[in-house]
Amino acid sequence: MVNMKDVAMAAGVSIATVSNVLNKTKKVSPAVEARVLDVVQTMNYKVDVKARALKSKKTMTLGFVVSQLDSIFFPMVIKGIQKVAEEHNYNLIFLPTNLSFNQEKINIKNLISNYVDGIIIDSIAAEDDFEYFRYLQGLHNKSKKIPVVSIQRDMTMYGIPSASLNAVSGGDMATQHLIDKGCRKIASIAGPSVSAWARDRRIGYRAALQRAGIPYSSSYVTTGDCSIVSGYLCTKQFLMNAMEFDGIFAQNDLMAVGAIKALCEKNIDIPNQVKVIGFDNIFVSSIINPSLTTVNIPKQRMGEEGARMLINIINDGSDIKGEKIELPMNLIERQSTNPNLRNEWDIYS
């Protein structure tokens, strides 16, 4: 097996120079760097991650445990994490859970065994699973502590630093917009019950109704799986039940798109008969017809802030239990609640 000494001899440089090139710890001349990298490629040299971790206690690798990798929401989050990781010469491993708590725990163990330096997590753990949160606080691989940062969900109450959103406020904001537009019978298509953000957006929905004096009815709430198909089927069910509604709050944009399709099939005028609002501001929200009013989440910034927070903790060797960054949200009004607006594409949402 080729080792670093072999690479150094073939390139005519010291082992330290090879290490500096591969780990980017010290600058070397472009000519030397090119020669070393050429030898590395020719000899098919692979860095022994475990050996490097045992020696330096750093692998320059971050892990991201993501709940739904197939969601349009997360690519922008991953882009933000990768941007900051690359700026600091870190690699990124991301593992999906597909909303399975068991898979989340398996992914954590896999990342530990891969000697990652830190983990960003979009957890679906139950709020009262204190044993699991203590476990996340104390992750180790032998003597190496592995810090954890939460994104989207505020987990500072469990001692885990977080780059989070106030999902209760977001749900309230979306529902209040429909109320301000004159809606009094507002149906809601909620996200998966295992997701903390879905539970919180539903709390915000109820709070806005209560403040407006509108009675809450569980018959006006159904649960989807965040896909277009589920939003379509949930809305079809509302229609089949002959339920009267003048507004729909879908807890993500994909389900809102499905709701719009179901309403259009029945020739229901959006927004004059039924107004629709989504959540996330993914790119499709501005290009469908009618364009979708939504609550905007700064997705890339969320990833950037989570990665930056984690790398600071790794580099400082600190134990920041209460650090929290709450990301701002804002409402973007489009044609699904306001017929007077022009349809303007925003494909970089």
Order of alpha helices (4+ residues) and beta strands (2+ residues): alpha-alpha-alpha-alpha-beta-alpha-beta-alpha-beta-alpha-beta-beta-beta-beta-alpha-beta-alpha-beta-alpha-beta-alpha-beta-beta-alpha-beta-beta
